[in-house]
């Protein structure tokens, strides 16, 4: 006869609700009442098609104090399937394990896009490129996005996808890649500190989705490896990693950093001492969050959306 539940949305702080019998739900407790004192963005679920005409979804977050007559920058955060996050409430904070916080960006006049990515076995890099560019183009058709002010970022597998995408397109004015793979050939035989076995299984059967061994199809590994196309990168790139990362070796970020520096391309690498795959130290979380915002503010020419 009584149902108690929680509800939230991007613009609605979590609250406890109660429904008795068939009566209208009542609020038991509402968090973050002070949110009413601040301008806040809102979110929308979008749909788009990849090149195979498959219908995909994405979560689009609008800037606080949104004005359709103005032009805005946008950051695109990628990691497989994220559209469901359009319902998630996000407190603004500088303490983020990967430096990324949606509300930090929307409160400073950015659009934020989280597109779903449908991986294709044997083509994880190019399928990410296909889905992400399709999602960005769909948003630009309907929203006042400045095409010269779009940034891309990802962590872990999302960082691999970021590394690959910027080798194939100049759509993005800046990118941030955290704890990501840049050379899948070297990573295939790398012994993970977490599993204590070589990473080949990740590529043959798991997330990286190549679907065949390195030695049976070497060319497929090369064509999906960002380092193979490092010379084509024109996007300024901020790399970061923890020096104790046992999931993705810090050497993966170092390889791409050294390659880009050798070619005198715009690239900075942050190595966080005593951290693993994600940042656990609060001072480092704060540092990365601030540096990431500064990176995008600088390269996306952000000046309040004017």
WOWO-V203775 format. One line per field, one symbol per residue. phi: phi as a letter, one per 20 degrees, with the letter a starting at -180 (. if undefined). psi: psi as a letter, one per 20 degrees, with the letter a starting at -180 (. if undefined). burial: I if it has 16 or more other ideal C-beta (glycine too) atoms within 10 Angstrom, else O. A space follows every 50 residues. Layout:
phi = ???
psi = ???
burial = ???
//
This chain:
phi = .ccdbdbbbgecfgbedccdldfffceebcelffgfecfcebcbedcbde femeecdbdddefflgcfeddcebdddcaldcgfffeeecffaedcfcnd bgfgfffdndfcccefcefdgnbfffffgffffffffffffdcfeffecd dcbacmfffgffgfgfedbdfdfabccdldedcffffgdfeffeelbfeg ffeeccgflfnbfgeebffffffddgffdgfefdfgcddbaefdfdecgg ffffgfffffffelefbccddefmddfdedefffgfffgfffffffgfee lfcnne
psi = hppprqqrrhjoqpqpqpppcjrpqqpgpprlhihiiqqqarrqprqrpa ijkpprrqpppqqqlpoiirpqrqqopqndojhiiiippoppqinphjip oghgghijkqqppnqqpoqppilhghhggggghggghgghhiqmpoijlp qpqrqchhhghggggiiiqkhpiqqppplrphnighhhjpopigikrqjh hhhhibghlhjqqhiimhhhggijohhhkhhipipppoqqqqikoigpph hghhghghghhhjlropqppoopjqchrphphhhgggggghgghghhghj kpljj.
burial = OOOOOOOOOIOIIOIOOOOOOOOOOOOOOOOOOOOOOOOIIIIOOIOIOI OOOOOIIIIIIIIIOIOOOOOIIIIIIIIOOIIOIIOOIIOOOOOIIIII IIIIIIIIIIIIIIIIIOIIOOIIIIIIIIIIIIIIOIIOOOIOIIOOII IIIIIIIIIIIIIIIIIIOOIIIIIIIIIIIIIIOIIIOIOIOOOOOOII OIIIOOOIIIOOOIOOOOOIIOOIIIIIIIOOIOIIIIIIIIOOIOOIII IIIOIIIOIIOOOOIOIOIIOIOOIIIIIOOOOIIIIIIOIIIOIIIOII OIOOIO
//
